[in-house]
Amino acid sequence: MSLETYHTLRKTPVKGGFLYTKPGARGLNNPAYELLAEALEPHGQEAVDLNPGIGLVAHSLHQHGLNVRAIETSRASLRCLEASFGSAVRVARGLPWETEPDSVDLVAMVLPASRGTRYVELSLLGAARALRVGGRLWIAGSKDKGFEHYFKMAQSLLGYGVLVRRNGAFRVAVLEKEQPAPEVPPVWQSFDWEFSGEALHFSYLPGVFSGGQLDPGSAMLLLELPHDLGRVLDIGGGYGALSRPLVGRAQSLTLLEDDWVSVLSAQKNLGELATVLHSDVDEALTEGQTFTTIVSNPPFHVGGLVVLETATAFIEAAYARLERGGKFYLVANRFLPYEPLLEARFATVRTVAVKSHKVLMAQKLG
Ligand SMILES: C[S@@+](CC[C@H](N)C(=O)[O-])C[C@H]1O[C@@H](n2cnc3c(N)ncnc32)[C@H](O)[C@@H]1O
């Protein structure tokens, strides 16, 4: 898929209208979103969707006549939401646990189970806090991804709840808030590691990739990089695991990241040392902005599914954003078929290390 195709938003028909979708955005052809959009019933006037993806559930709430806010972390999904709703739904970038307390009558949320237990727990707490007493929480998820556990947790936070729909492994429940919700506990966590004799301290928010320990693939990639890197771009930079150790070896550092939780973490870890941008692949860069070295540990899961289209877009963006003679270093699980994608573009492609992961280097024609 070309970079242009990746960045193109498409009008997709949904019940009662259409929504914009694009590669890399969550929530299309996802049974949990479909079941929740179908099952939910209006309650009160003010509603918020805390995990909207492309907005299937927010669209359903809007159709029921509610004033809807959609709070999302993914830039790819935000691009779709902004295009689909205009002013009909208030779309905002934000964290699910930073909701305004006692402000809404209804919260809807597909459980963000692929982001880890702590992230889901905090999202449920954010939902409980946002609701007025008497307000309702609608949740959806899969019994194979902890639905029962999270439903019980929601009941202990809110009060009475009932399972209203099931379809295969997917479930929808509704709960009523009977009691005030607790305060949000401290959310930042941290860990230390040493790279090339330098002690590094990392902070991170729940839900980031490999929070608490350096990913073994990222560690392998770092060991393969030359000393002088010039202007460096880190695509899908997470909390800054690759960028932070390269500070002394780069003329400048730019980190692109789709997930707002990761962007906040990277900003905390890099401060003034790098430019950290909330970006769907390279969309936040200016036209013609190029780099000497590009590094990446691309994603291959979106909402728990293996999808290579985002990783393919990373490769296309790396080619487009390298200066002539520039090098792209990528690390991946050994089974991922990146070589043909790289060979279709770059003059030279080499495997520079293979252990638990493989590190590939691709050079643009000089
Ligand atoms: C495998 S993780 C690597 C993170 C970090 N570089 C590291 O080594 O720990 C891939 C990262 O790509 C980000 N990502 C996913 N889709 C993206 C997109 N469309 N644009 C930019 N970043 C994206 C994910 O949020 C995640 O942080």
The ligand as an SDF file (V2000), in Angstrom:
LIG
                    3D

 27 29  0  0  0  0  0  0  0  0999 V2000
    6.4740   -1.8750   18.7850 C   0  0  0  0  0  0  0  0  0  0  0  0
    6.1060   -0.3100   19.4720 S   0  0  0  0  0  0  0  0  0  0  0  0
    7.7170    0.4360   19.6090 C   0  0  0  0  0  0  0  0  0  0  0  0
    7.7690    1.5830   20.5720 C   0  0  0  0  0  0  0  0  0  0  0  0
    9.1620    2.1320   20.8570 C   0  0  0  0  0  0  0  0  0  0  0  0
    9.8110    2.5540   19.6350 N   0  0  0  0  0  0  0  0  0  0  0  0
   10.0130    1.0970   21.5640 C   0  0  0  0  0  0  0  0  0  0  0  0
   10.9720    0.6360   20.9490 O   0  0  0  0  0  0  0  0  0  0  0  0
    9.7090    0.7690   22.7190 O   0  0  0  0  0  0  0  0  0  0  0  0
    5.3500    0.5190   18.0810 C   0  0  0  0  0  0  0  0  0  0  0  0
    4.8610    1.9160   18.3690 C   0  0  0  0  0  0  0  0  0  0  0  0
    4.2540    2.4460   17.1800 O   0  0  0  0  0  0  0  0  0  0  0  0
    3.1500    3.2380   17.5660 C   0  0  0  0  0  0  0  0  0  0  0  0
    2.2310    3.3790   16.4190 N   0  0  0  0  0  0  0  0  0  0  0  0
    1.2330    2.5310   16.0410 C   0  0  0  0  0  0  0  0  0  0  0  0
    0.6030    3.0100   14.9710 N   0  0  0  0  0  0  0  0  0  0  0  0
    1.2000    4.1810   14.6430 C   0  0  0  0  0  0  0  0  0  0  0  0
    0.9770    5.1570   13.6370 C   0  0  0  0  0  0  0  0  0  0  0  0
   -0.0120    5.0190   12.7620 N   0  0  0  0  0  0  0  0  0  0  0  0
    1.7830    6.2440   13.6160 N   0  0  0  0  0  0  0  0  0  0  0  0
    2.7690    6.4070   14.5410 C   0  0  0  0  0  0  0  0  0  0  0  0
    3.0070    5.5290   15.5200 N   0  0  0  0  0  0  0  0  0  0  0  0
    2.2380    4.4170   15.5830 C   0  0  0  0  0  0  0  0  0  0  0  0
    2.5600    2.4760   18.7480 C   0  0  0  0  0  0  0  0  0  0  0  0
    1.6980    3.2970   19.5100 O   0  0  0  0  0  0  0  0  0  0  0  0
    3.8080    2.0230   19.4760 C   0  0  0  0  0  0  0  0  0  0  0  0
    4.2110    2.9550   20.4320 O   0  0  0  0  0  0  0  0  0  0  0  0
  1  2  1  0
  2  3  1  0
  2 10  1  0
  3  4  1  0
  4  5  1  0
  5  6  1  0
  5  7  1  0
  7  8  2  0
  7  9  1  0
 10 11  1  0
 11 12  1  0
 11 26  1  0
 12 13  1  0
 13 14  1  0
 13 24  1  0
 14 15  1  0
 14 23  1  0
 15 16  2  0
 16 17  1  0
 17 18  1  0
 17 23  2  0
 18 19  1  0
 18 20  2  0
 20 21  1  0
 21 22  2  0
 22 23  1  0
 24 25  1  0
 24 26  1  0
 26 27  1  0
M  CHG  2   2   1   9  -1
M  END
$$$$
